[in-house]
Amino acid sequence: MELVLEAKDWIYKGEGAVNLVLSYTGTSPNLMGKVLRVQKVKRKESEYEKALSKHEYLVWKETGGGDVFLSASTKDIANHIYVQQVMCPLLGSQHIDAGVRVEVTREFLESIHNAVLFQRPCWRAENARVNTQSHSAILMSDHSIFPHGGVHEQQQQLCIAVEIKPKCGFLPISRFIREENAAKKRISRFKLHQILKFHQRKISQISEYDPLDMFSASKERVLKSVKDLFLTPQNNFRVFLNGSLVFGSLGGGAEDTDTRIAQAFEDTLKDVIQADEGMRTPNFLQLVAEAVSESGVMDRLLQVQKLDVFDVEGAIHAYYDVVSQPCVVCRDLGEAKLLNRYESLHSLRIDESLKIVRDFLISATAKDLSLMISFRASGKGNLASPYDVVFLESINQSFDYKASFIDLDMKPLERMAYYYKLDQEIVGCYSRMMETVNRPGKSSLVQLETTYCDQSAAIEDTSSA
């Protein structure tokens, strides 16, 4: 796609681990309502874009992308193919805009890097910079703006959008999970990871959010999960008004919602939610929960997440066979009884090992993506609307809404070892904490965590019932 891009027309919108997102502020009709995803590169790595490794090609060649992956000269191009050929069929093309590739110059990328440097979270900027060696970027719809028919309509009608990172919505049941790690079968990965993050001082408060509520199909539990995200948004909940962030943070963790933040958000909603002071936020959260429940997107997302049948404790063994390396995990475990448990995995045909790894990586994408739901007020009972409609009886208001998935990046094959290591750190931290809690004379730090332990115990009791 041939377009002339000028750095002055793009502003920082946010970023993830792989890409930096820019929002268009110019006047070109072809670019209004669009965002540009620009590739980042870690500061310790070369900016030269490498293609897929031979082992990565083996993993992905049997997918819908087929030999197209072989022609991908860079991982960025391979990632675009991955979204188009793998994730779109699984999650539904109506919920994904894979975007189009546009050419970018080094001068454009350098200008962007300099312009947004001080708007980025410090830890993001220290870790990675714009890849100025890249030759292209992805132009796609800005899902924080409702897809209107024309520029004039876009400017006139208010749109509010929420971004949610649902995380993993099921408990693994793999027989390859070791007995000492059985907590993974009772407590959601997100809640276990919260403990590790709290210990590492990455978060100041453990979130009450549980993905099992979000994926439960129970309207009451879905609403609870949305409320929990609002109270402790971290990096998992953001709200945009006409494309501008009004709640949460860009690219990093947000503050816990105190009275000041809650009141500011309540004021922001005055032109969107027709309710009395103090009731706008509850109705907005209800609106989000209704859309999540009625859209059905969580059911489809859950099925893709459940492609991870073996858990990382099983998939890691298939990984070492795929990359033709001695299994480090088996070496470290060392016990004959445990080795026998994984012998069946190391006896699989290579095509079976490839499928285990491929399904695990696809699931990893589905566990780490974001769901964007954009809303605009509509007339009650507007049958002409081409969009889904949700009606809030409490305020007698109807909204068109559109649900979209974003952040669908291909997970690098070499990350498998990291995923296994992190998994063991997460469950190990939980186990150590529980041992300390049950020991007499626990420390003041543990007392701070006791509330969460009680919550975890309640979850375990509920799961066992």
C-alpha positions as CSV (number, residue, x, y, z in Angstrom):
1,M,0.0,0.0,0.0
2,E,1.6,3.2,-1.1
3,L,1.0,6.1,1.3
4,V,3.1,9.1,2.2
5,L,3.5,9.0,6.0
6,E,4.7,12.1,7.8
7,A,6.0,11.7,11.4
8,K,4.3,14.9,12.5
9,D,0.9,13.4,11.9
10,W,1.4,10.4,14.3
11,I,1.3,10.5,18.1
12,Y,2.0,7.9,20.8
13,K,-1.0,5.7,21.7
14,G,0.6,2.8,23.6
15,E,2.8,-0.2,23.2
16,G,3.3,-3.8,24.0
17,A,6.3,-6.1,24.2
18,V,6.8,-6.2,20.4
19,N,5.2,-3.1,18.8
20,L,4.7,0.6,19.4
21,V,1.3,1.9,18.5
22,L,0.8,5.4,16.9
23,S,-2.5,7.2,16.4
24,Y,-3.1,9.4,13.3
25,T,-3.9,13.1,13.8
26,G,-3.7,14.4,10.3
27,T,-6.4,15.1,7.7
28,S,-6.0,12.4,5.1
29,P,-9.4,10.5,4.7
30,N,-7.4,7.3,4.0
31,L,-5.7,7.4,7.4
32,M,-8.3,8.8,9.7
33,G,-9.4,6.3,12.3
34,K,-6.2,4.3,11.8
35,V,-3.3,3.3,14.0
36,L,0.2,2.3,12.9
37,R,2.0,-0.6,14.5
38,V,5.7,0.0,14.4
39,Q,8.2,-2.8,15.3
40,K,10.4,-2.4,18.3
41,V,13.8,-4.0,19.0
42,K,15.5,-4.7,22.3
43,R,18.4,-2.4,22.9
44,K,20.8,-5.3,23.4
45,E,19.9,-6.8,20.0
46,S,20.7,-6.0,16.5
47,E,18.1,-3.9,14.6
48,Y,18.5,-6.2,11.6
49,E,15.2,-8.1,11.1
50,K,15.8,-11.9,10.9
51,A,13.5,-14.3,9.2
52,L,12.1,-17.4,10.9
53,S,14.6,-20.0,12.0
54,K,14.4,-23.4,10.3
55,H,12.8,-24.9,13.4
56,E,10.2,-22.1,13.5
57,Y,9.4,-22.7,9.8
58,L,8.9,-26.4,10.6
59,V,6.4,-25.4,13.4
60,W,4.3,-23.1,11.2
61,K,4.5,-24.7,7.7
62,E,1.6,-27.0,8.4
63,T,-0.8,-24.1,9.2
64,G,-3.0,-22.1,6.9
65,G,0.1,-20.0,6.0
66,G,1.9,-23.0,4.6
67,D,4.9,-22.2,2.4
68,V,4.0,-18.5,2.6
69,F,6.0,-18.5,5.9
70,L,9.1,-19.6,3.9
71,S,8.9,-16.5,1.7
72,A,8.8,-14.2,4.7
73,S,12.1,-12.3,4.7
74,T,11.6,-11.0,8.2
75,K,9.8,-12.0,11.4
76,D,7.6,-8.9,11.1
77,I,6.3,-10.2,7.8
78,A,5.9,-13.7,9.2
79,N,4.0,-12.2,12.1
80,H,1.5,-10.5,9.7
81,I,1.0,-13.8,7.9
82,Y,0.4,-15.5,11.2
83,V,-2.4,-13.1,12.2
84,Q,-4.0,-13.5,8.7
85,Q,-3.6,-17.2,8.2
86,V,-3.7,-18.6,11.8
87,M,-5.4,-16.3,14.2
88,C,-8.2,-14.9,11.9
89,P,-9.7,-18.4,11.1
90,L,-9.5,-19.4,14.8
91,L,-11.0,-16.3,16.4
92,G,-13.1,-15.1,13.5
93,S,-12.2,-12.5,10.8
94,Q,-15.1,-10.3,12.0
95,H,-13.2,-9.8,15.2
96,I,-9.8,-9.1,13.8
97,D,-8.3,-6.5,11.5
98,A,-5.0,-7.9,10.4
99,G,-4.1,-4.6,8.8
100,V,-2.1,-3.9,5.7
101,R,1.7,-3.4,5.4
102,V,2.9,0.1,4.4
103,E,6.4,1.1,3.5
104,V,8.3,3.3,6.0
105,T,11.6,5.1,5.7
106,R,14.5,5.1,8.2
107,E,14.0,8.9,8.5
108,F,10.3,8.4,9.4
109,L,11.1,5.8,12.1
110,E,14.0,7.9,13.6
111,S,11.6,10.9,13.8
112,I,9.0,8.7,15.5
113,H,11.6,7.3,18.0
114,N,12.7,10.8,19.0
115,A,9.1,12.2,19.1
116,V,7.7,9.6,21.4
117,L,10.7,8.8,23.6
118,F,9.6,10.8,26.6
119,Q,6.0,9.8,26.4
120,R,6.8,6.1,26.8
121,P,7.0,4.4,30.2
122,C,10.6,4.5,31.4
123,W,11.0,0.8,31.7
124,R,9.7,0.2,28.2
125,A,12.0,2.9,26.7
126,E,15.0,1.4,28.5
127,N,14.2,-2.1,27.3
128,A,13.5,-1.4,23.6
129,R,13.5,1.3,20.9
130,V,11.9,1.7,17.5
131,N,13.5,-0.6,15.0
132,T,14.8,2.0,12.5
133,Q,16.0,-0.8,10.2
134,S,12.5,-2.0,9.5
135,H,11.1,-1.3,6.0
136,S,7.4,-1.5,6.8
137,A,4.7,-1.1,9.5
138,I,1.2,-2.3,9.9
139,L,-1.7,0.1,9.3
140,M,-5.0,-1.0,10.9
141,S,-8.2,0.2,12.4
142,D,-8.2,2.1,15.6
143,H,-10.5,0.0,17.7
144,S,-10.8,2.7,20.4
145,I,-12.9,4.7,17.9
146,F,-16.2,3.3,16.7
147,P,-16.1,2.4,13.0
148,H,-18.3,5.2,11.6
149,G,-19.3,5.7,8.0
150,G,-17.7,9.0,7.3
151,V,-15.3,11.6,8.7
152,H,-18.0,14.0,9.7
153,E,-20.0,11.4,11.6
154,Q,-16.8,10.2,13.3
155,Q,-16.1,13.7,14.6
156,Q,-19.7,14.3,15.8
157,Q,-20.6,11.1,17.7
158,L,-19.1,10.1,21.0
159,C,-17.4,6.7,21.2
160,I,-16.2,5.0,24.4
161,A,-14.1,1.9,24.2
162,V,-12.6,-0.5,26.8
163,E,-9.5,-2.6,26.4
164,I,-9.3,-5.8,28.5
165,K,-6.6,-8.4,28.7
166,P,-8.6,-11.4,29.8
167,K,-5.6,-13.7,30.4
168,C,-5.9,-17.5,30.7
169,G,-9.5,-18.6,31.3
170,F,-9.2,-22.3,32.3
171,L,-7.5,-24.5,34.7
172,P,-5.1,-27.1,33.2
173,I,-5.7,-30.8,33.8
174,S,-2.6,-32.2,32.1
175,R,-1.2,-35.4,33.6
176,F,2.3,-34.0,33.0
177,I,1.9,-31.4,35.8
178,R,4.0,-32.6,38.7
179,E,2.4,-33.3,42.0
180,E,4.2,-30.4,43.8
181,N,2.7,-28.0,41.1
182,A,-0.9,-29.2,41.6
183,A,-1.9,-25.7,42.7
184,K,-2.1,-24.9,39.0
185,K,-5.1,-27.2,38.7
186,R,-7.0,-25.4,41.4
187,I,-6.1,-21.7,41.1
188,S,-5.9,-19.6,37.9
189,R,-2.6,-18.7,36.4
190,F,-3.3,-15.0,36.7
191,K,-3.9,-15.2,40.5
192,L,-0.8,-17.3,41.0
193,H,1.2,-14.9,39.0
194,Q,-0.1,-12.0,41.1
195,I,1.7,-13.5,44.1
196,L,5.0,-13.6,42.3
197,K,4.6,-10.1,41.0
198,F,3.8,-8.9,44.5
199,H,6.9,-10.5,45.9
200,Q,9.0,-8.9,43.1
201,R,7.4,-5.5,44.0
202,K,6.1,-5.2,40.4
203,I,2.6,-4.5,41.8
204,S,1.6,-2.8,45.0
205,Q,-1.7,-4.7,45.5
206,I,-2.8,-8.2,44.5
207,S,-5.8,-7.9,42.2
208,E,-9.1,-9.6,43.0
209,Y,-9.6,-10.2,39.3
210,D,-9.9,-13.9,38.3
211,P,-10.1,-14.8,34.6
212,L,-12.3,-17.8,35.5
213,D,-15.0,-15.3,36.3
214,M,-14.6,-13.5,33.0
215,F,-14.9,-16.8,31.0
216,S,-17.6,-18.3,33.2
217,A,-20.6,-17.5,31.0
218,S,-22.3,-16.3,34.3
219,K,-23.4,-12.7,33.9
220,E,-23.0,-12.1,37.7
221,R,-19.4,-13.4,37.6
222,V,-18.6,-11.5,34.4
223,L,-19.8,-8.3,36.0
224,K,-17.7,-9.1,39.1
225,S,-14.6,-9.6,36.9
226,V,-15.1,-6.2,35.2
227,K,-15.5,-4.5,38.6
228,D,-12.4,-6.2,39.8
229,L,-10.4,-5.0,36.8
230,F,-11.7,-1.4,37.3
231,L,-10.5,-1.4,40.9
232,T,-7.0,-2.8,40.1
233,P,-6.5,-2.1,36.4
234,Q,-2.7,-2.8,36.4
235,N,-1.9,-3.4,32.7
236,N,-5.2,-5.2,32.0
237,F,-7.9,-2.6,31.8
238,R,-8.1,0.7,29.9
239,V,-10.9,3.0,28.7
240,F,-10.7,5.4,25.8
241,L,-13.1,8.3,24.9
242,N,-13.0,9.2,21.2
243,G,-9.6,7.5,21.0
244,S,-8.0,9.3,24.0
245,L,-7.1,7.4,27.1
246,V,-9.3,8.4,30.1
247,F,-8.7,5.5,32.4
248,G,-5.7,3.2,33.0
249,S,-2.2,3.7,31.6
250,L,-0.4,3.3,28.3
251,G,2.3,0.7,28.1
252,G,2.7,0.1,31.8
253,G,0.8,-0.7,35.0
254,A,-1.9,1.8,36.2
255,E,-2.4,3.0,39.7
256,D,-5.0,1.2,41.8
257,T,-8.4,3.1,41.6
258,D,-8.7,5.4,44.6
259,T,-11.4,7.9,45.3
260,R,-9.8,10.6,43.2
261,I,-9.4,8.4,40.1
262,A,-12.9,7.1,40.5
263,Q,-14.4,10.5,40.7
264,A,-12.5,11.7,37.6
265,F,-13.7,8.8,35.6
266,E,-17.3,9.3,36.9
267,D,-17.1,12.9,35.5
268,T,-15.7,11.7,32.2
269,L,-18.8,9.5,31.6
270,K,-21.3,12.4,32.0
271,D,-21.8,12.8,28.2
272,V,-21.9,9.0,27.6
273,I,-24.0,7.4,30.4
274,Q,-27.3,9.1,31.1
275,A,-27.4,8.5,34.8
276,D,-27.3,10.5,38.1
277,E,-24.0,11.4,39.7
278,G,-22.4,8.4,41.3
279,M,-24.3,5.9,39.1
280,R,-22.5,6.5,35.7
281,T,-19.5,4.2,36.5
282,P,-21.6,1.3,37.8
283,N,-23.8,1.5,34.7
284,F,-20.7,1.7,32.4
285,L,-19.2,-1.4,34.0
286,Q,-22.6,-3.1,33.6
287,L,-22.5,-2.1,29.9
288,V,-19.1,-3.7,29.5
289,A,-20.1,-6.9,31.2
290,E,-23.3,-7.2,29.1
291,A,-21.3,-6.8,25.9
292,V,-18.7,-9.4,27.0
293,S,-21.5,-11.8,27.8
294,E,-23.7,-11.2,24.7
295,S,-20.9,-11.0,22.1
296,G,-19.9,-14.7,22.6
297,V,-16.3,-13.8,21.9
298,M,-15.0,-15.3,25.2
299,D,-16.3,-18.7,24.2
300,R,-14.3,-18.7,21.0
301,L,-11.3,-17.3,22.7
302,L,-11.4,-20.0,25.4
303,Q,-11.5,-22.7,22.7
304,V,-8.2,-21.3,21.2
305,Q,-6.6,-21.1,24.6
306,K,-7.5,-24.7,25.3
307,L,-5.3,-25.8,22.4
308,D,-2.7,-26.0,25.1
309,V,-3.6,-29.5,26.2
310,F,-0.3,-30.6,27.7
311,D,0.5,-27.5,29.7
312,V,4.0,-26.1,29.5
313,E,5.3,-28.9,31.7
314,G,4.4,-31.3,28.9
315,A,5.0,-29.0,25.9
316,I,8.6,-28.2,27.0
317,H,9.6,-31.8,26.3
318,A,8.2,-31.6,22.8
319,Y,10.1,-28.4,22.3
320,Y,13.5,-29.9,22.9
321,D,12.7,-32.7,20.5
322,V,11.7,-30.1,17.8
323,V,14.9,-28.1,18.2
324,S,17.0,-31.4,18.3
325,Q,18.5,-30.6,21.7
326,P,18.9,-32.8,24.8
327,C,16.0,-32.2,27.2
328,V,17.2,-29.8,29.9
329,V,14.1,-30.4,32.0
330,C,14.6,-34.2,32.1
331,R,18.3,-33.6,32.9
332,D,17.4,-31.3,35.8
333,L,14.6,-33.5,37.2
334,G,16.9,-36.5,37.3
335,E,14.6,-38.9,39.0
336,A,13.9,-42.1,37.2
337,K,10.2,-42.0,38.2
338,L,9.7,-38.6,36.7
339,L,11.7,-39.4,33.6
340,N,9.4,-42.3,32.9
341,R,6.4,-39.9,33.0
342,Y,7.9,-37.9,30.1
343,E,9.2,-40.9,28.1
344,S,6.0,-41.0,26.1
345,L,6.5,-37.4,25.0
346,H,10.1,-38.0,23.8
347,S,8.9,-41.1,21.9
348,L,6.4,-39.2,19.7
349,R,6.9,-38.7,15.9
350,I,8.3,-35.3,15.0
351,D,5.0,-34.2,13.4
352,E,3.3,-34.9,16.7
353,S,5.9,-32.9,18.7
354,L,5.5,-30.1,16.2
355,K,1.8,-30.0,16.7
356,I,2.1,-29.9,20.5
357,V,4.5,-26.9,20.3
358,R,2.5,-25.2,17.6
359,D,-0.8,-25.5,19.6
360,F,1.0,-24.3,22.8
361,L,2.3,-21.1,21.0
362,I,-1.1,-20.4,19.4
363,S,-2.6,-20.8,22.9
364,A,0.0,-18.4,24.3
365,T,-1.1,-15.7,21.8
366,A,-4.7,-16.2,22.9
367,K,-3.8,-16.0,26.6
368,D,-1.9,-12.7,26.1
369,L,-4.1,-10.8,23.6
370,S,-6.4,-7.9,24.3
371,L,-10.1,-7.5,23.7
372,M,-11.3,-4.1,22.5
373,I,-15.1,-3.3,22.8
374,S,-16.1,0.1,21.4
375,F,-19.6,1.6,22.1
376,R,-21.7,4.4,20.7
377,A,-25.2,5.4,21.9
378,S,-28.0,4.3,19.5
379,G,-31.7,4.7,19.4
380,K,-33.7,2.2,21.4
381,G,-34.7,-0.7,19.2
382,N,-32.7,0.6,16.2
383,L,-33.2,-2.4,13.9
384,A,-31.3,-0.7,11.1
385,S,-28.0,-0.9,12.9
386,P,-25.4,-3.2,11.3
387,Y,-23.7,-3.7,14.7
388,D,-24.6,-5.7,17.8
389,V,-26.7,-3.7,20.3
390,V,-26.9,-3.9,24.0
391,F,-29.7,-2.3,26.0
392,L,-29.2,-1.1,29.6
393,E,-32.7,-1.2,31.2
394,S,-31.5,0.6,34.3
395,I,-30.9,3.8,32.4
396,N,-33.1,3.1,29.3
397,Q,-30.2,3.5,27.0
398,S,-29.1,1.4,23.9
399,F,-25.5,1.1,22.5
400,D,-24.1,-0.2,19.3
401,Y,-21.0,-2.2,20.1
402,K,-18.2,-3.9,18.2
403,A,-15.8,-6.5,19.8
404,S,-12.3,-6.9,18.3
405,F,-9.1,-8.8,19.3
406,I,-5.8,-7.0,19.1
407,D,-2.1,-7.9,20.0
408,L,-2.1,-11.2,18.2
409,D,1.7,-11.5,17.8
410,M,3.3,-14.8,17.0
411,K,5.3,-16.0,20.1
412,P,8.9,-16.8,19.3
413,L,9.8,-20.5,19.5
414,E,12.8,-19.8,21.6
415,R,10.6,-18.4,24.3
416,M,9.5,-21.9,25.2
417,A,12.3,-22.3,27.7
418,Y,11.4,-18.9,29.3
419,Y,7.8,-19.9,29.6
420,Y,8.7,-23.0,31.4
421,K,11.1,-21.2,33.8
422,L,8.5,-18.5,34.5
423,D,5.8,-21.2,35.2
424,Q,8.1,-22.9,37.7
425,E,8.9,-19.5,39.4
426,I,5.2,-18.7,39.7
427,V,4.1,-22.0,41.2
428,G,7.3,-22.2,43.3
429,C,6.6,-18.8,44.8
430,Y,3.0,-19.8,45.7
431,S,4.3,-23.0,47.4
432,R,6.9,-21.2,49.4
433,M,4.4,-18.7,50.6
434,M,1.9,-21.3,51.7
435,E,4.7,-23.1,53.6
436,T,5.5,-19.8,55.4
437,V,1.9,-19.0,56.2
438,N,1.5,-22.4,57.8
439,R,4.6,-22.0,59.9
440,P,4.4,-20.4,63.4
441,G,5.7,-16.8,63.8
442,K,5.2,-15.7,60.2
443,S,6.7,-12.4,59.2
444,S,4.9,-9.1,58.8
445,L,5.2,-9.4,55.0
446,V,3.4,-12.7,55.1
447,Q,0.7,-11.1,57.2
448,L,0.2,-8.6,54.4
449,E,-0.4,-11.5,52.1
450,T,-2.7,-13.5,54.4
451,T,-5.8,-11.9,53.0
452,Y,-4.8,-13.2,49.6
453,C,-4.1,-16.7,51.0
454,D,-7.6,-16.8,52.4
455,Q,-9.0,-15.8,49.0
456,S,-6.9,-18.6,47.4
457,A,-8.1,-21.1,49.9
458,A,-11.6,-20.2,49.2
459,I,-11.0,-20.6,45.5
460,E,-9.5,-24.0,46.1
461,D,-12.5,-25.1,48.2
462,T,-14.9,-23.9,45.5
463,S,-12.9,-25.6,42.8
464,S,-12.9,-28.9,44.7
465,A,-16.6,-28.8,45.4
